[in-house]
Structures are given as structure tokens and as C-alpha cells.
Amino acid sequence: MNDSCPVPTPVQRQYLDIQDKAQKAMLETIYKAIGDAAARAAEELRSTDWPDGPPAYEYFAAVAHQKLFLLLCGADLDTMRGGDRKLAGHILENGRNIAEHYFTDRTETPASGGTAG
């Protein structure tokens, strides 16, 4: 079994560089849009009698997350209907796998919800 990654050809490397550049630009745009939405809401709410604080940055990030999830699943973005339930399950499982692998303390057991030691 070969555990090393194959060296990409020059054309493959060019493709990967272009894809990476486009991905970074897209993510910068998304993060800026979320920040802009939070700032705009905060600014507009300052001129009202609204008693509480503005929606948090995380609120707008969650809205974007939900809409992108619907988009990936092929659902209607307004009604949330018509998506691929099986694909949605795979996407959710991917999220669980990321959380388990990267977010959970390695000494924590899934059943206990706490640390083993």
C-alpha cells in the first residue's frame, strides 16, 4: 500500500492553484457579507427604539449555513421543500464526522459526553 500522495502533474498543479485561489476569494466574500449584514443591522437598529442588541454575527452565519445546506440538497431556498433527503443525511454525517474528529477532546467518549479521565 502506498501511503504517500502522488505528485500532481504541472497541469493538475495549475488547476489546483486556480481552484484554491477561487475558493479563498469566495470565502473572503462570504465572511465579509456576513460581517456587513451584522454591521448593517446594528447600524439600522441604532436609529430605532429596539430595546435589545442587534442580531449577532453568528446569526447571519447560521442563515448563510442554512441556505447553503438547502442549495446543496437541491431544496427550494424559500420553502425548504424538495431537497434530497439522502444527500442531506450524508452532509449532516460529514458535519458530525468533522465535529468528532476535530472538535472533541480525544479523551471524551461519545456515550458519556464527558472526559474519560
N, C-alpha and C positions, 0 to 999 in steps of 0.2 A: 504494500500500500504506500502510495506517495503522499506524504504529509505536507509537502511544500506547495505553494501556489505557483501556477505556471506564469512565466514571464509573458506579458502581453506583447503582441506584435506592435510595430510603430503605428499602424492604423488603429488597432484596438486602444493603444495608449492615447491617441489623438481623440478618439471617441470618448473615452473615459474622462479626459481632461475637459472636453466640451460639456459633457453631462454634469460633471462636478461643478463647473463654473455656473451653468444654468441653474442647478439645484441651489447653490449658495445664494444666487441673486433672487431666486423665488422665495427662499426662506427669509431673507432680509426684508423683502417686500411684505410678506405675511406678518412678520414681527412688527414692522413699522405700522402696518394697517391696524393691528390690534392696539398698539400704543396710541395711535392717532385717534381711534374710536374712543378709548378710555379718556384721553385728554379732552376731546370734543364734548363728550357727555359731561365731564366735570366742569368745563367752562360754561356750557349752556345751563347747567343746573345752578351755577352760582347766581344767575340772574332771576332765579325763581324762589318761591317760598318752600321748596322741598326741604324737609327737616333732617333728612339723613344724608349720609355721604353718597357720592356718585357710585355707579357700578364699578367694581374692581377690574383691573387688567385681566384677572383670571376669568371673570365673567365673559368678556369678549373672546378670550382664548377658547373657552368652552363652547361658545356659539360657533366659532370657526371649526372647532373639532367636530361638533355635531354635524354641521353642513358638509364637511369633507367626508365624514363617515357615510352620510346619505349618498353623496356623489359616488363614492367608491362602490357602494352596494347597488347603485342603479336606481335608487328610490327618488321619488319626486321631492325636491328640496323644500317645497311649501307644505305639502300634505304629509310627507314622510312615508307615503304608501308606495307599493310596487317594487320594493327592493328585493334583492336576492338573499333570502334568509340563510342559506347555507354559506354564502360568501361572508355575510355579516358575522356568522359564528366563527369563521376562520380568522377574520380580522380581530374579533374580541379575544380569541385564543392567543393570537400573536401579542396582543397587549398584555394578557396575563403572563405569557412567557417572558416578555421584557421585564415586567414588574418582578417576577420571581427571580430572574437571573441577575438583574442589575439593581433592584431597589430593596431587596430583602436581605437582612443580616444573614449571613451563611449559617449561623448557629440556630436560627429560628426554624422551627418545624411548622409546616403548613397547618397541621391539625391543631396545634396548641396556640398559634397566634402569638407566641412569645419566644423568648430565648431558651435554649436548651440548657444553658449553664448559668 
